[in-house]
Amino acid sequence: MAIHAKISGNYSESRQYSTVVVNITNHCNLNCRHCFVFREGNPNEAPVSIKDEMADDVMLDTIRRLRDRHKINSALWMGG
């Protein structure tokens, strides 16, 4: 089962996770007043073109695979 997302932190293929955090785009200016994402040195650098980001169908397939593998039951959607 191929996972196409960049997974970081203390990830374990065998662990159960209750939540997945999805950055739907990295073309975010991080300027919303309510934004809690750290602005200096943000690792989510935008690609040169939005066309270089993960395709919607690939993103959804990846989330389904992670959900099934890790028993994920909720998602936090960010970016945009």
Stockholm file with secondary structure:
# STOCKHOLM 1.0

chainA/1-80         MAIHAKISGNYSESRQYSTVVVNITNHCNLNCRHCFVFREGNPNEAPVSIKDEMADDVMLDTIRRLRDRHKINSALWMGG
#=GR chainA/1-80 SS CCCCSCCCSSCCTTSCCSEEEEECCSCCCCCCTTCCSCCTTCSCCCCSSGGGSCCHHHHHHHHHHHHHHHTCCEEEEECC
#=GC SS_cons        CCCCSCCCSSCCTTSCCSEEEEECCSCCCCCCTTCCSCCTTCSCCCCSSGGGSCCHHHHHHHHHHHHHHHTCCEEEEECC
//
